[in-house]
């Protein structure tokens, strides 16, 4: 007997989201738990604090959070539900319907993914989906240098890739070591790749 898996829509994903017990994404019609190491969470938390501090300092009018879900569409036209490790959205967009669940269908300003062992999700799938949605800026924070050499070079070096949407397509710039990360959303941001790596609290790094 062949068992058929029911593919969920984005609305069904929101209705069935298991609140209070982890972070989940809708991937190819299935609810997938997105787990992370403490080091990964340390990096994400540090980025939230850094960006929110800059947001408040310059009164930029953003909301910076680790729990901003967005609806994307993959190359096959299937709805996905993504939860970036860090999301930045305008206050006006977020507060346009404060009684709604915390999921957005319009593009947010900035999405950040901290790379884990399933690195191709961030470098390939989410990159494509975020570009299709029109997210203005996208960071891939590969603090462990997990991706292949075709992305990171040889030897592989921890890198933060910043993608900026230009005429519907992403243009990318990579940052390493003591490089100050150049962000179109936070143009005065004083943040280096080394400091992001150190925030993981992995001693050998």
N, C-alpha and C positions, 0 to 999 in steps of 0.2 A: 504493500500500500504506500502510495506517495503522499507525504504530508506537505501541504501548501502553507507557507508562512504568509500571513496577512501583512501587506505593506501599509504602514501608517502614513497619513498625511501630516502636515505640520500642525494643523489644528488638533488632530487626534493625539499627536505627540504631547502637546501642551496639556490636553485633558488628562492624559495618563502619566504625566511626569511624576516620578516618585519623590515628592518633596520631603526634605528633612533627612535624607539618607544618601548623600553623594551628589555628584554632578554628572549629568547625562547629556548625550547628543543624539539627534536623529540622523542615522547614517544608512542610506539605501533602504529606507522604510522601517528600520529596526531601531529600538532604543538601546543605546550602548552606554555603559558606565565609563566615564572618563576618570580614571584614577591617576594619582601623581605621587611621587616621592616627596618627602619633607623638603629636600633640597629644591625641588621644582617649585613647591609652594613658597619657599623662602624667596626665591627669585621673583615670582609673581607678586608677592606681597610688597617686596621692595620697589618694584616698578609702579604699583598702585600708589604707594606713599610718595615716590619721587614725582610722578606726573600730577598727582592731586595737589602736592605742595606748590608746584609751578602754576597749576591752574588757579589756585587761590591767590598766589602772589601777584599774578598779572590780571586777575579777575577776568578770565577768558570765557567763563560761562559754560563750562563743560561739567559733566558728571563722569567720574572715573571709578570703575568698579570691576570686580572679578566675576560678577554674576549678571552679565548682560547677554541674553540669548538673542540670536538673530536667525531669521529665515533666509536660507540661501537656496540656489538651484544649481545642480551639477550639470555636467556637459550633456547628460541624457535627458535633461529637463525635469528631473526628479527633485522634489522638495527635500531639503536637509535642514536640520536644526542644529546650529553651532553655538558653542559657548566659549568665546575666546578667553584665554587666561587673564587678559586685561582688555576691557572695552572702554572706549571714550565716546560719549555721545553728547550732543548739545542739550542744555537744560530745556530749551524750548521744545525740542523733539520729544524728550523723555516725559515732560510734564504736559504734553498735549492731551494725554488721556491717562491720568494717574490712577484710575480705577482698573485699568487693564493689567493683565499679567505682564511680567517683566520681559516680554519677547517683542522684538521689533521686526517689521517687515521692510522698513526703509533702510538705506545705508547709514551706518554709523560713521563717525569721523575717523576713528583709529581702532584697529584690532591688533592685539599682540598675542602670539603663540610662543610659549616656551617649549623648546623641542624635547621630546621624549624618544623612547626607542622606536616608536612608530613614526619616524621623522618624515616619511614620504607624505603622510597626511598633511603636514604643515607646508612642505615645499612644493607639493603638486596639487592635491585635492583642494585644500583650503585656499591656497593661492588662486586657483582658478575660480572657485566659488566667490571669494571676496572681490575679485576683479569683476566678475559678472554682476554682482550686486551693486558695485560702485562705491565700495568702501574707500575713502580718500587715501588713507595711509595704512600700511600693514607692516608689522615687524615680525621677523622670525629670529628668536633669541636662541641661538645654538651654543649655549654656555659650556656644554660638554664636548663640543665638536663631534657630534654623533653622525651627521650626514656624510654622504660619500665625498671622495676627493674631488669629484667634478664640481661640487659646490664650494668646498672648503680649501681646496688646494692640497699640495703635498710638500711637507707634512700638514696634516689637518690642524687647523687653528680655530679656537672658539671665535665665533663671528656673530655679529648682529646685522642682519640684512633689513634695510628700510626700503620698502616699496612705496612709491608715490604714483597716484593715478594721474596720467596725462593723456588727454583725448581718448579715454576709455581703456587705456592699457597701462600696466604697471612698468615703471622704470625703477631700477634697483641700484642701491649703493651699499657696499659692505663696509663694516667698521670692525676694528680689531684692537686689542691691547689698550693703549692709552688714548686711542682715538675718541674725540668727543662726538657723540652721536648727533647727527644733524636731522632734526625732525621738523617737517613743514608745519605740523600742528603746534609744536612747542619750540619756536625758533630760538629762544634764549636758554634752552635746557642745558644744564651743566652736568652731564652724565657720561661716563666712559664705560667701555666694555669691561675693563678690569674690575670696576666697582660692582658691576652686575654679577660678574663671576664670583667675586668675594662674598656677595650677599647670599650665595647658596650655602655658605658655611661648610663646604667640603674642604677639608684641610689640605688635601694633596693638590688642590687647584691653586 
